[in-house]
């Protein structure tokens, strides 16, 4: 009976583990910290998010766009977009109370969930370059699709950054180069970028 109980326990554990694998799985190769896309907890997500520090920022930034399905034409609903970035000094600053990936990604991070129109918007500040480096200022994006696939995309970059060429990819993940061409609208720097699910993601399942 003890052996039977152990076997049943192992079967239950195996099924639970398999179900968890089906719920969330990383596509496109290794990604340290991509699981942070699931760290929104009990927060109710909408298509718009405002990151900490926006109201007091010297360089306020608004970014918006549409997330499309693989055909590049059909809006993708129910997609979670996670972003994180440095502060104006180029640091991923986090309070001592930070938990999870916030300890590495800093406090400037946010989550959006697209509606049926696939649109998203976030308000933040223009990130700084890493101190003492020649690396382009950027914002990191990760997406979580409704079926559980998650993966990172080409960083958001900024036109005119002297180091931008180092951040460009020949086949950018998400289908667009990520370069934001900013314009000033009532004191806020505004840029747009659309994303295509699965575009240039290695090993992405074909339908």
N, C-alpha and C positions, 0 to 999 in steps of 0.2 A: 504493500500500500504506500509505503514511504517513497519507493521508486516511482510509482505511478503519480504521486503528488508532485515530485520533482519534475517529471516529464510534462505534466500539465502546466506547471509554473513556467517552465522554459518555453512552452508553446505560447502561452499568454504573453510573455515578455517579447518573444520573437514577433508576434503579430503586432504588438504595440510599437515595437521598433520599426517594423515595416510600414505601419501606418504613418508614423512620424516622418519617415523618409519620403513617403508619397505626398505629405502635406507641404514640405519645404525641401527644395533641393537646389544646390548651387550649380548654375550653368556657366559655361564659358571659361572654365579653368579656375585655379586657385585665387582666392581673394581674402586677404586678411581683413576682418572687420565688416564684411558684407552682411553678416547676420545682424548688424545694428539696424538694418531696415525693419526688423521685427521688434525693436525696443520701444515702441510708442506706448506700450502698456495699455491702460484703460482710456487713453486719450481718444476722443471722438475726432476722426480725421475728416477733413473737407478738402476741396480742391485748392484752398488758399491757406498759407501759413506765414506767420511773421516770426522771424528769429529774434532772440534776445539782442538788445543793443540797437535795434533799428531806429527807434525814436530819437535817441541821442547821438546817432552817427553823424559824422561830418560829411561822409559820402554815402548817402542813402541809395539803395539799389533795389529795383523791382525787376524780376525776371518772370516771364510767362511763356507759354507755348502749348502745343498739343502733342499728346502721345498717341501715335498711330499703331495699328496692328502691322503685321509683317508686310502687307501689301503697300504700306506707305500712304494709304488713302482713307482707310476706315478708322475712325476714332476708337481708342481702346478705353473702355470704362473699367472701373474697379482696380486700377493699377496704383500701387503705392510707390511714390517717389520719395526717397530719403536723400537728404543733402547734408554735408558738413563742410566747414571751412575754417580758415584762420581768422583771427581778428585783424584790425587795421595794422597791427605791429608784426603780423606774419606768424603769430603763435596760436597753437591750439590750446588756449587757456581754459582751464576747468576749475571749479571750486573744489575744496577739500572733500566736500560731501558727494562728489560725482560718483556714479556707479556705472557698471557695465562698460560699454565702449565710450561713454562720455569721458572717461578718464583719459582716453587717447585722442578722441575726436574733438574734445573740447565742448564748451557750452553752446557754440554757434552751430546748431543743427536743427533740422526740422523734417516734418513728414507731411505729404499731401496725398490725397486719394482722388483719382479722377472720377468724374461723373460720366454719363453716357456720351458727352461731347469730347471726352479725352483731354480737357483743358486743365492746366495747373498754373498757379502763380505763387511766388514767394517773395517776401520783403526781407531784406537783410542789409548788410553794409558791404562795401567793396573790400575784399580781403587784401591783406598785404603780402608782399613777397617774403619768403623765408629769410630771416636775418642773415646777412653775410653770404647769401647764395646767389647763383645766377639761374634761378628756377622761376618760371612764370607763375604769377598769382593765379589761383584757380579755386573752383568749388567742386567737391567730389559728389557725384550722383550714383545712387544704387536704385534699382527698381525691383519690386516684388510683384509678379504677375498673379492674377486670380487663381491660377492652378498651382501655385507654389514655387514656380521657378523664380530665382533671384540671381542678380549678377550686377557687376559694376559697368558703368558707361564711360565714354570719353568725358574728361573733365570739362567744365565750363571754363573758358579762357576769355581774355579781354583784348580786343583790338588795340594795338598801339603798345602793348607790353613789350619792352625790349628783349625779353627772354621767351617770348611766346613760341618761337619756332621749336624750342626744345620740348614743348608739350604737345605738338601736333603729331598725329598718326596718319599713315597712308590710308588705312581702312578703319576709321574711327568707330568705336563701338556705340551703337545707337544711330548710326547712319548720317550724322552731321558732325562737322568739325568742332563744334562747341564754342566757336568764337562769337562772343557777344559784341555787337556793334552798338555801343551805348549812345543814347541821346538824352538830353536834359529836358524833363517835363516837370515844370513847377518845382524845381529843386530836387527832383529825384532822377537818378540815372536809370534809364529804362532799356532793357534788352529782351530779345525774344529768341527762343530756340525750340524747335520741334524735335521729337524723338521717335524712332521706329523700333518697336520691340523685336528683339532677335537679330537685328541687322548687324552683321560683322561680329557676331558672338560665336566663337569656336564651339563646335559640337551642338549648336542649338538644334533641337529636334525639328525636322521638316514635316509639314502637314500636307 
